[in-house]
Amino acid sequence: CNGPYARTVPPPGAIVVDITGTYNESYQSLAEGLMYLPNTTEQHTLFLFPGVYQEQVVIPKLAGPLVIQGYTCDTMAYAENK
């Protein structure tokens, strides 16, 4: 999984969710990752590694923008999402 449109590494400063717990300093559930979002006016990123996250979450109202990104081999095609 590589190429100009691959997104396989979290951007700097992202809150990382990895259900396997393999990625250093990651959270194993989306709910846990959301709990650690700072409520500041800065933009924050939540990066999801591949996996099946069987949970229902509510994204809290935040003072700043939130970007949610997932691991993908091609950001130009939804079929490449993992």
Secondary structure, DSSP 8 states (H G I E B T S, - for coil): --STT-B-S--TT-EEE-TT--STT-BSSHHHHHHT---SSS-EEEEE-SS-----------SS-EEEEE-BS-TT-GGGB-
